[in-house]
């Protein structure tokens, strides 16, 4: 099966914020401040509800039998509708196993609401067996099916108290992790016009997720040691051939921990 490891980056949906709070004349930055303030008042956190997020980047590692691709959907000028449509078009084209880190809790619900907003066709993604019997007992929507594998959910045994962050799990495995960027800086970078930095960060997050996924496939027995090492080499070769500085930085910072954790 094709595998699509994905990650999204989001900012406040300030158009929605203007409608919610009647502040049509304010700048995006000021509307964002109001949205964060209202959420902090209501919930004690500035992390907005999923329906208040707007997608600015979706990055992926697409692993097929013949090749491996690391990419971000659309160019920097692509509107949100195009980015989200491209994601669901990819699902329709490849019918991949989707792999994420907290995709069940955040990425996919955000994409659901944005698809709803833009009227995006995602027929293959929403398939539950009516048109394709293979999806009846293994589809993208059920938390306990494996057509979408949320690594954070599965590795924690679906126990919220046992969850670890992507960055900490990457550190455990000797992976590069966040490399100086984090999700709470995305809005700041966006306001500064640094969309390239956001897209690069999203790609490094998805690379960390992909490497954790390979390790998980090893402990599941889906990959044996030989195939696991082959997949690592395939990714390393792809990254070393890249001319993108953030991918070069990632591969140079990559220090895999040997099996058993022994140095």
Backbone bond lengths (Angstrom), bond angles and torsions (degrees), N, CA, C in turn:
res aa  C-N    CA-C-N  psi(-1)  N-CA   C-N-CA  omega(-1)  CA-C   N-CA-C  phi
1 X - - - 1.467 - - 1.528 109.88 -
2 X 1.331 116.68 142.69 1.453 120.84 171.51 1.528 109.92 -67.01
3 X 1.309 115.93 147.51 1.462 121.06 -179.64 1.519 109.38 -123.48
4 X 1.337 116.23 129.07 1.456 121.90 177.43 1.524 108.48 -120.12
5 X 1.329 115.16 106.04 1.457 121.30 175.57 1.523 106.86 -91.70
6 X 1.323 117.65 127.70 1.461 119.33 -171.30 1.518 112.16 -136.81
7 X 1.325 114.00 159.82 1.467 121.64 176.54 1.518 107.56 -151.63
8 X 1.320 116.79 148.70 1.456 120.38 177.99 1.527 109.85 -121.80
9 X 1.335 115.34 154.00 1.454 122.06 170.27 1.516 107.99 -121.71
10 X 1.323 115.69 140.86 1.455 120.24 -173.62 1.524 111.55 -134.29
11 X 1.327 114.20 161.75 1.457 122.85 172.55 1.522 107.64 -131.68
12 X 1.322 118.53 168.34 1.464 119.17 175.64 1.528 111.50 -61.31
13 X 1.314 116.07 138.70 1.465 120.89 173.51 1.528 106.61 -79.59
14 X 1.321 115.92 89.66 1.463 120.16 -173.91 1.532 112.08 -70.75
15 X 1.331 117.96 -25.28 1.466 119.30 173.77 1.525 109.86 -62.40
16 X 1.319 115.89 -43.27 1.465 120.01 176.04 1.523 110.37 -65.02
17 X 1.344 116.52 -42.32 1.460 120.11 179.21 1.516 112.40 -57.80
18 X 1.320 116.84 -39.45 1.464 119.92 178.18 1.519 111.19 -62.38
19 X 1.335 116.25 -40.07 1.472 119.77 179.90 1.521 111.12 -72.56
20 X 1.335 116.32 -38.41 1.461 119.64 -178.20 1.526 112.08 -64.83
21 X 1.334 115.78 -39.54 1.462 119.43 -170.04 1.524 113.71 -115.61
22 X 1.330 117.80 6.83 1.450 121.07 175.19 1.520 114.05 62.16
23 X 1.326 116.77 44.06 1.472 121.03 -176.90 1.527 109.53 -123.36
24 X 1.317 116.51 53.50 1.460 122.44 -171.66 1.528 113.60 -60.76
25 X 1.331 118.37 -27.48 1.467 120.58 -172.47 1.526 113.95 -91.73
26 X 1.315 118.43 -0.62 1.460 120.43 -176.28 1.538 110.92 -87.39
27 X 1.325 115.28 159.42 1.465 121.48 176.96 1.520 110.39 -72.64
28 X 1.327 115.58 164.60 1.467 119.97 176.11 1.520 110.98 -56.77
29 X 1.320 116.56 -43.39 1.460 119.42 -178.31 1.519 111.23 -60.78
30 X 1.333 117.58 -44.25 1.463 120.37 -178.80 1.528 111.34 -70.43
31 X 1.325 117.11 -37.28 1.471 119.60 176.56 1.527 109.70 -63.28
32 X 1.333 116.81 -42.05 1.457 120.35 176.63 1.518 111.91 -58.21
33 X 1.321 117.26 -42.37 1.467 120.71 178.63 1.517 110.69 -60.01
34 X 1.335 116.91 -41.11 1.465 120.40 179.14 1.523 110.38 -65.50
35 X 1.315 117.18 -43.03 1.462 120.44 -180.00 1.522 111.31 -62.05
36 X 1.322 116.64 -43.62 1.468 119.84 177.76 1.521 111.02 -64.18
37 X 1.340 116.53 -41.91 1.469 121.13 -179.52 1.525 110.96 -63.11
38 X 1.329 116.87 -44.90 1.464 120.47 179.78 1.524 111.38 -62.51
39 X 1.334 116.27 -39.72 1.460 119.66 179.39 1.520 111.03 -68.98
40 X 1.319 117.06 -38.03 1.467 120.25 178.32 1.524 110.55 -65.01
41 X 1.328 116.51 -39.30 1.457 120.70 176.90 1.531 111.70 -62.74
42 X 1.331 115.26 -42.26 1.465 120.36 -174.53 1.518 112.80 -79.36
43 X 1.345 117.65 -37.73 1.462 120.87 -169.87 1.518 114.77 -125.65
44 X 1.323 117.96 -5.80 1.462 119.48 -178.90 1.509 113.63 77.22
45 X 1.321 117.43 13.12 1.466 122.86 178.70 1.517 108.56 -144.80
46 X 1.337 116.89 151.97 1.450 120.11 177.72 1.527 112.41 -91.00
47 X 1.321 116.97 -0.59 1.466 119.31 -179.66 1.524 109.03 -72.73
48 X 1.316 115.71 116.10 1.455 121.17 -171.84 1.526 112.33 -73.39
49 X 1.345 117.31 153.75 1.462 120.33 173.14 1.529 110.30 -58.86
50 X 1.323 116.44 152.57 1.467 119.38 -172.95 1.522 112.78 -59.38
51 X 1.330 118.86 -32.15 1.460 119.98 -177.27 1.528 112.26 -73.11
52 X 1.336 117.37 -9.88 1.463 120.86 179.44 1.533 112.65 -97.60
53 X 1.321 117.87 10.03 1.455 122.21 -179.68 1.525 110.40 -100.23
54 X 1.339 115.23 143.53 1.461 122.07 172.59 1.516 109.10 -116.51
55 X 1.319 116.42 135.68 1.471 122.02 -175.83 1.529 110.10 -80.95
56 X 1.332 116.40 128.52 1.472 120.63 175.18 1.522 112.10 -115.50
57 X 1.328 117.36 -12.81 1.468 119.56 177.45 1.516 110.07 -158.48
58 X 1.314 115.67 139.65 1.465 122.68 167.75 1.524 106.57 -129.35
59 X 1.319 116.31 118.75 1.465 121.38 177.68 1.514 109.55 -112.07
60 X 1.327 115.49 157.80 1.461 119.22 -174.78 1.520 111.10 -153.46
61 X 1.315 114.32 154.25 1.457 123.18 161.96 1.523 105.57 -113.48
62 X 1.316 116.26 118.49 1.464 121.42 176.99 1.520 107.98 -104.86
63 X 1.327 115.33 115.45 1.458 121.54 179.32 1.515 109.26 -107.91
64 X 1.327 115.59 118.27 1.460 121.58 175.49 1.521 108.38 -118.14
65 X 1.310 116.56 175.81 1.468 120.47 179.21 1.518 110.87 -60.77
66 X 1.325 116.49 -33.94 1.464 120.44 -171.60 1.515 114.82 -99.72
67 X 1.338 117.67 -20.47 1.460 117.65 -172.35 1.517 110.99 -156.93
68 X 1.338 113.67 174.12 1.453 122.36 179.71 1.518 106.88 -138.32
69 X 1.323 117.12 129.01 1.457 121.18 -177.29 1.528 109.62 -126.36
70 X 1.328 116.89 136.20 1.465 123.04 173.36 1.518 106.38 -118.28
71 X 1.340 118.40 122.38 1.456 119.48 -172.17 1.528 111.25 -159.47
72 X 1.323 114.03 165.13 1.457 122.39 172.12 1.526 107.54 -119.79
73 X 1.307 116.61 135.70 1.458 121.63 -173.65 1.529 111.73 -70.50
74 X 1.324 116.11 131.46 1.453 121.12 177.96 1.516 112.34 73.63
75 X 1.334 115.12 170.32 1.464 118.41 174.00 1.523 108.96 -94.23
76 X 1.323 116.17 -178.96 1.466 119.40 -173.16 1.527 112.81 -66.06
77 X 1.310 117.53 -22.90 1.466 120.61 -179.66 1.528 112.73 -90.66
78 X 1.323 117.90 -2.14 1.469 121.05 -176.46 1.523 110.90 -64.87
79 X 1.326 117.89 131.87 1.466 120.37 176.13 1.524 111.15 -69.83
80 X 1.309 115.33 160.79 1.462 120.17 -177.82 1.527 111.73 -55.97
81 X 1.326 118.01 -42.00 1.464 120.44 -177.85 1.519 110.91 -56.87
82 X 1.330 117.18 -42.79 1.463 120.80 -179.87 1.527 111.29 -65.21
83 X 1.325 116.55 -42.20 1.465 120.65 -179.24 1.526 110.71 -61.36
84 X 1.327 115.74 -48.27 1.466 120.17 -178.08 1.524 110.46 -67.69
85 X 1.338 116.94 -40.31 1.460 119.92 178.03 1.522 111.05 -60.90
86 X 1.336 117.06 -40.86 1.468 120.62 179.10 1.530 110.95 -61.56
87 X 1.318 117.18 -37.40 1.467 119.70 178.60 1.530 110.31 -61.35
88 X 1.315 116.52 -50.97 1.460 119.37 -177.50 1.529 112.01 -71.22
89 X 1.330 117.00 -28.34 1.469 119.37 173.48 1.532 110.10 -64.43
90 X 1.339 116.43 -38.15 1.464 120.30 177.59 1.512 112.12 -63.94
91 X 1.327 116.00 -38.55 1.469 120.00 176.30 1.524 109.97 -62.94
92 X 1.329 116.11 -42.79 1.469 119.86 179.78 1.525 111.34 -65.54
93 X 1.315 117.49 -37.09 1.466 121.17 -175.41 1.527 112.00 -74.54
94 X 1.336 116.95 -43.46 1.462 120.21 -171.16 1.530 114.09 -105.28
95 X 1.341 118.01 -14.58 1.475 121.55 -172.82 1.534 110.47 42.65
96 X 1.329 117.24 53.62 1.465 119.22 -171.94 1.521 112.28 -80.41
97 X 1.324 114.73 165.67 1.456 119.62 160.38 1.521 105.94 -74.88
98 X 1.320 116.45 122.00 1.458 120.65 176.55 1.520 109.08 -86.31
99 X 1.323 116.72 137.57 1.461 122.18 179.07 1.520 107.88 -130.42
100 X 1.326 116.16 134.81 1.458 120.16 -177.71 1.522 110.31 -147.51
101 X 1.322 114.45 172.21 1.461 121.42 168.69 1.525 106.40 -118.83
102 X 1.313 116.52 108.17 1.465 124.28 -174.89 1.523 111.57 67.44
103 X 1.315 117.32 26.87 1.454 120.22 176.88 1.511 112.86 -65.37
104 X 1.329 116.18 -33.02 1.459 119.96 179.74 1.527 111.11 -68.17
105 X 1.330 115.22 -35.99 1.458 119.25 -175.87 1.514 114.23 -88.35
106 X 1.350 117.21 -22.68 1.458 118.57 -175.16 1.530 113.53 -135.26
107 X 1.341 117.97 -64.78 1.467 120.80 -168.91 1.524 112.58 -56.26
108 X 1.331 117.52 -51.56 1.459 119.02 -176.05 1.529 112.56 -69.76
109 X 1.351 120.07 -42.93 1.468 117.29 174.39 1.529 113.66 -57.42
110 X 1.343 117.29 -39.36 1.465 119.41 175.66 1.529 110.01 -59.96
111 X 1.332 116.65 -46.47 1.464 120.23 -179.50 1.524 111.41 -64.12
112 X 1.322 117.68 -33.30 1.467 120.06 176.22 1.534 110.57 -60.28
113 X 1.324 115.93 -49.24 1.461 119.53 -177.69 1.525 111.98 -66.59
114 X 1.331 117.16 -37.74 1.467 119.56 -179.44 1.532 110.77 -71.23
115 X 1.324 117.23 -36.49 1.463 120.15 174.66 1.524 110.16 -63.85
116 X 1.320 115.91 -40.24 1.461 120.86 177.77 1.523 110.47 -61.96
117 X 1.328 116.45 -44.37 1.459 121.44 179.79 1.519 111.66 -60.57
118 X 1.325 116.47 -44.98 1.461 120.68 -173.40 1.530 113.52 -91.65
119 X 1.325 117.57 -2.13 1.462 120.16 -179.90 1.517 112.91 66.27
120 X 1.337 116.65 41.68 1.458 122.40 -173.73 1.527 110.84 -85.64
121 X 1.313 115.52 131.92 1.458 120.39 176.54 1.532 109.42 -76.04
122 X 1.320 115.64 124.06 1.465 121.38 179.13 1.522 108.86 -138.20
123 X 1.326 115.38 48.04 1.469 121.99 -172.11 1.525 112.44 -57.03
124 X 1.322 117.21 -44.02 1.461 119.90 -177.80 1.519 111.34 -65.84
125 X 1.311 116.12 -39.90 1.461 120.48 -179.65 1.530 111.23 -62.65
126 X 1.343 117.24 -39.52 1.462 120.67 -176.41 1.528 112.88 -85.55
127 X 1.299 118.19 2.22 1.468 122.44 -178.98 1.531 110.39 -61.69
128 X 1.330 115.67 130.95 1.471 120.78 177.08 1.526 112.17 -128.43
129 X 1.334 116.88 16.67 1.457 119.40 175.37 1.502 115.46 117.26
130 X 1.328 117.94 -6.76 1.459 119.91 -179.66 1.525 111.81 -68.76
131 X 1.329 116.72 -38.59 1.467 120.86 -179.78 1.521 112.61 -105.20
132 X 1.320 117.06 -23.48 1.466 122.03 -178.91 1.522 108.15 -136.05
133 X 1.328 116.04 108.31 1.461 120.71 -173.87 1.529 112.52 -61.50
134 X 1.354 117.27 -24.12 1.460 119.43 179.27 1.524 112.13 -63.48
135 X 1.317 117.15 -21.64 1.461 121.51 -177.85 1.532 112.41 -89.06
136 X 1.329 117.23 -3.68 1.466 119.26 -175.62 1.528 111.07 -65.66
137 X 1.328 115.50 -40.64 1.458 118.76 -176.98 1.528 112.06 -114.99
138 X 1.317 116.30 10.74 1.468 119.88 176.53 1.524 107.71 -158.55
139 X 1.335 115.46 92.98 1.460 119.64 -178.03 1.520 110.43 -130.04
140 X 1.333 116.28 179.35 1.460 121.00 -176.22 1.527 112.96 -78.52
141 X 1.325 117.48 -13.58 1.455 120.00 -168.38 1.516 114.13 -95.79
142 X 1.327 117.54 -30.07 1.456 119.89 -178.10 1.525 110.68 -76.23
143 X 1.304 115.88 133.21 1.460 120.72 -178.62 1.521 111.87 -61.42
144 X 1.316 116.55 -31.78 1.456 120.27 -173.44 1.528 113.29 -102.28
145 X 1.328 117.40 10.47 1.449 120.76 170.62 1.516 109.09 -93.08
146 X 1.335 115.92 161.30 1.457 120.10 -171.13 1.518 113.45 -107.32
147 X 1.327 117.13 7.42 1.467 118.60 174.64 1.531 109.94 -71.44
148 X 1.328 116.19 -25.89 1.470 121.06 164.12 1.525 107.11 -120.28
149 X 1.313 115.99 119.69 1.457 122.66 -178.45 1.522 108.71 -108.68
150 X 1.320 115.99 105.17 1.462 121.12 174.75 1.525 107.19 -89.57
151 X 1.317 116.47 104.02 1.471 120.89 -173.62 1.523 112.40 -62.24
152 X 1.314 117.31 -36.92 1.456 118.98 179.48 1.524 110.43 -63.17
153 X 1.318 115.94 -42.92 1.462 121.40 179.02 1.529 111.21 -63.00
154 X 1.327 115.38 -50.06 1.464 120.34 -173.28 1.525 111.87 -68.88
155 X 1.319 117.10 -45.13 1.469 119.87 -177.72 1.519 112.27 -66.54
156 X 1.333 117.25 -26.40 1.462 120.70 177.49 1.522 112.24 -86.98
157 X 1.338 116.81 1.66 1.464 119.76 -176.84 1.515 111.87 65.32
158 X 1.348 116.90 29.57 1.462 123.12 -178.57 1.527 111.53 60.05
159 X 1.314 115.60 28.27 1.463 122.41 -178.43 1.527 108.65 -110.49
160 X 1.338 118.82 109.27 1.467 120.45 -177.25 1.527 113.38 -54.53
161 X 1.320 117.35 -32.93 1.453 120.35 -179.23 1.518 113.78 -72.25
162 X 1.320 117.11 -14.62 1.469 120.83 -178.52 1.515 112.81 -103.55
163 X 1.314 117.85 4.94 1.462 120.67 -177.29 1.523 111.22 -71.28
164 X 1.319 114.65 146.24 1.461 121.97 173.84 1.519 108.18 -122.21
165 X 1.319 116.15 155.17 1.462 120.09 177.12 1.523 109.79 -75.25
166 X 1.314 115.36 160.11 1.465 120.10 175.16 1.521 110.35 -60.06
167 X 1.317 117.09 -43.58 1.463 120.99 -177.42 1.523 111.38 -62.98
168 X 1.331 117.28 -44.10 1.462 120.01 -179.37 1.525 111.87 -68.80
169 X 1.309 116.91 -36.26 1.461 119.70 177.86 1.526 110.50 -68.61
170 X 1.320 116.05 -39.27 1.466 119.80 175.70 1.522 110.45 -61.21
171 X 1.326 116.85 -42.57 1.467 120.98 178.81 1.522 110.84 -62.26
172 X 1.327 116.94 -40.69 1.459 121.77 177.37 1.527 111.14 -55.05
173 X 1.323 116.19 -38.40 1.458 121.55 -175.32 1.533 113.22 -94.85
174 X 1.322 116.62 5.48 1.463 119.32 179.56 1.506 113.41 74.72
175 X 1.320 117.74 25.18 1.457 122.46 179.03 1.528 110.19 -92.12
176 X 1.319 117.76 164.29 1.467 119.56 -173.65 1.522 115.54 -64.30
177 X 1.337 117.99 -30.80 1.455 118.55 -178.55 1.519 111.83 70.77
178 X 1.317 115.99 -146.15 1.465 121.70 -167.63 1.525 115.08 -78.64
179 X 1.303 120.09 -20.41 1.471 123.26 176.24 1.533 112.69 54.04
180 X 1.319 115.93 44.42 1.459 120.64 173.54 1.513 116.23 88.01
181 X 1.310 118.13 -5.48 1.464 122.85 179.87 1.525 108.22 -117.49
182 X 1.326 116.14 154.35 1.460 119.84 176.56 1.525 109.21 -151.62
183 X 1.329 115.26 165.50 1.458 120.09 -175.48 1.511 113.96 -61.73
184 X 1.341 117.44 -30.30 1.459 119.11 -178.37 1.526 113.11 -74.18
185 X 1.338 116.89 -4.72 1.461 120.71 177.10 1.526 113.00 -99.56
186 X 1.326 117.02 -2.35 1.462 120.48 -174.45 1.533 111.66 -64.54
187 X 1.328 117.25 -43.96 1.461 120.38 -179.38 1.527 110.77 -62.93
188 X 1.319 116.34 -42.99 1.464 121.47 176.92 1.529 111.06 -59.70
189 X 1.323 116.60 -45.37 1.465 120.87 179.09 1.525 110.97 -64.63
190 X 1.304 116.73 -39.22 1.462 120.48 -179.82 1.523 110.67 -63.83
191 X 1.321 117.21 -46.11 1.458 121.07 179.38 1.523 111.77 -61.72
192 X 1.331 115.72 -30.16 1.468 120.64 178.44 1.523 112.41 -83.84
193 X 1.324 117.33 1.44 1.458 121.14 178.75 1.515 113.83 77.96
194 X 1.342 117.48 19.22 1.465 121.18 -175.07 1.525 110.83 -98.70
195 X 1.326 115.94 59.75 1.466 120.64 -178.69 1.525 111.05 -67.51
196 X 1.314 117.52 -31.77 1.465 119.99 177.45 1.522 110.64 -59.69
197 X 1.322 117.20 -43.23 1.465 121.22 179.30 1.526 110.89 -62.53
198 X 1.325 116.88 -37.12 1.472 120.77 178.63 1.522 110.34 -66.52
199 X 1.321 116.89 -44.77 1.463 120.96 -179.67 1.526 111.25 -65.52
200 X 1.319 116.27 -39.72 1.468 119.76 177.22 1.522 111.24 -64.01
201 X 1.320 116.05 -42.50 1.465 120.88 178.13 1.527 110.62 -61.61
202 X 1.323 116.01 -42.03 1.464 120.12 179.97 1.530 110.35 -62.02
203 X 1.324 117.07 -39.03 1.466 120.60 178.99 1.527 111.62 -66.74
204 X 1.325 118.07 -38.96 1.469 118.65 178.56 1.523 110.84 -69.54
205 X 1.329 117.69 -34.30 1.471 119.69 175.07 1.525 111.00 -61.81
206 X 1.323 116.19 -42.41 1.462 118.92 -177.64 1.527 110.58 -71.30
207 X 1.331 117.51 -29.11 1.465 120.11 175.12 1.521 110.93 -68.06
208 X 1.323 117.73 -42.81 1.465 120.16 174.55 1.530 110.61 -58.12
209 X 1.324 116.05 -43.94 1.469 120.31 -179.83 1.520 111.01 -63.20
210 X 1.322 117.02 -42.05 1.465 120.77 179.84 1.527 111.10 -62.68
211 X 1.309 117.65 -41.53 1.467 120.31 179.88 1.527 111.69 -67.93
212 X 1.322 116.78 -36.58 1.467 119.30 174.40 1.526 109.97 -65.15
213 X 1.320 116.08 -39.80 1.465 121.02 177.53 1.523 111.21 -59.61
214 X 1.328 117.86 -45.38 1.466 120.12 178.43 1.516 111.27 -59.89
215 X 1.326 116.27 -41.37 1.473 120.63 178.71 1.533 110.21 -63.70
216 X 1.327 115.90 -38.52 1.461 120.87 178.06 1.526 110.73 -65.53
217 X 1.321 116.53 -40.47 1.460 119.90 177.23 1.530 111.22 -63.67
218 X 1.321 116.73 -29.88 1.463 120.75 176.03 1.528 110.87 -67.55
219 X 1.321 117.46 -47.73 1.470 118.69 -177.23 1.530 111.74 -72.79
220 X 1.343 116.98 -21.71 1.461 120.56 175.26 1.521 111.56 -77.55
221 X 1.325 116.75 -17.87 1.454 120.22 -176.08 1.510 113.51 87.63
222 X 1.339 117.46 4.82 1.459 120.39 176.07 1.529 109.74 -69.43
223 X 1.333 116.09 -36.73 1.459 122.24 173.55 1.519 108.94 -112.13
224 X 1.320 116.43 136.19 1.459 118.68 169.84 1.530 108.14 -89.97
225 X 1.329 116.89 178.17 1.467 120.33 -175.32 1.533 111.83 -58.72
226 X 1.313 116.32 -40.73 1.459 119.92 -177.95 1.520 111.62 -65.38
227 X 1.316 116.40 -47.09 1.468 120.03 -179.81 1.523 111.20 -68.55
228 X 1.323 116.75 -35.18 1.466 120.32 177.45 1.526 110.46 -61.71
229 X 1.323 117.07 -48.34 1.460 121.01 179.29 1.525 110.65 -63.92
230 X 1.321 117.03 -34.71 1.457 120.55 178.69 1.527 110.31 -65.66
231 X 1.323 116.85 -40.70 1.463 120.18 178.71 1.524 111.18 -66.32
232 X 1.328 117.10 -39.09 1.465 120.14 176.85 1.527 110.62 -62.43
233 X 1.315 116.38 -43.59 1.465 120.01 179.77 1.525 111.09 -65.37
234 X 1.324 116.14 -38.07 1.458 120.00 179.40 1.526 110.57 -61.64
235 X 1.333 116.61 -42.99 1.460 119.75 178.02 1.526 111.17 -67.88
236 X 1.312 117.00 -44.72 1.462 119.82 -179.59 1.530 111.13 -59.04
237 X 1.320 116.44 -43.23 1.465 120.57 178.46 1.519 110.99 -60.65
238 X 1.341 116.36 -43.61 1.466 120.93 179.45 1.527 110.59 -60.80
239 X 1.323 116.91 -44.15 1.462 120.21 -177.28 1.520 111.73 -70.27
240 X 1.320 117.19 -38.31 1.465 119.70 -178.45 1.526 111.83 -70.71
241 X 1.299 117.36 -22.05 1.465 120.66 176.57 1.528 112.15 -82.29
242 X 1.318 116.42 -11.58 1.456 120.17 -177.85 1.524 111.02 -76.12
243 X 1.323 115.37 149.43 1.462 120.93 174.92 1.522 111.42 -101.18
244 X 1.328 117.66 5.75 1.461 121.57 -179.20 1.529 109.78 -82.11
245 X 1.331 118.20 122.76 1.471 120.67 -176.32 1.522 113.98 -57.01
246 X 1.343 118.14 -37.23 1.467 118.88 -177.07 1.525 111.44 -69.30
247 X 1.332 117.80 -30.02 1.461 120.30 176.55 1.520 111.13 -75.52
248 X 1.332 116.14 -36.03 1.467 120.25 174.45 1.524 110.37 -63.48
249 X 1.332 116.27 -44.00 1.468 120.27 177.54 1.521 110.91 -60.66
250 X 1.319 116.47 -40.33 1.459 120.41 -178.75 1.523 110.87 -62.84
251 X 1.333 116.63 -49.94 1.462 119.47 -175.58 1.528 110.74 -67.65
252 X 1.341 118.01 -32.39 1.459 119.89 177.97 1.526 111.77 -71.01
253 X 1.344 116.48 -28.52 1.472 120.60 179.12 1.522 112.87 -85.80
254 X 1.308 116.93 -6.70 1.463 122.53 -175.25 1.521 109.47 -75.75
255 X 1.323 116.08 116.07 1.459 121.76 179.48 1.534 108.65 -130.33
256 X 1.342 118.16 81.34 1.466 119.93 -176.20 1.525 112.54 -58.16
257 X 1.332 116.36 139.39 1.460 122.07 173.86 1.519 108.76 -83.21
258 X 1.340 119.98 126.46 1.458 121.39 179.21 1.536 110.61 -60.22
259 X 1.330 115.26 161.12 1.466 120.04 179.25 1.528 110.19 -56.27
260 X 1.317 114.74 134.70 1.460 120.47 -179.53 1.511 112.23 89.16
261 X 1.345 117.42 -7.36 1.440 120.30 178.33 1.505 114.90 78.53
262 X 1.316 118.20 6.38 1.468 120.88 -178.69 1.516 109.15 -80.26
263 X 1.315 116.26 132.04 1.462 121.10 177.66 1.529 110.30 -78.14
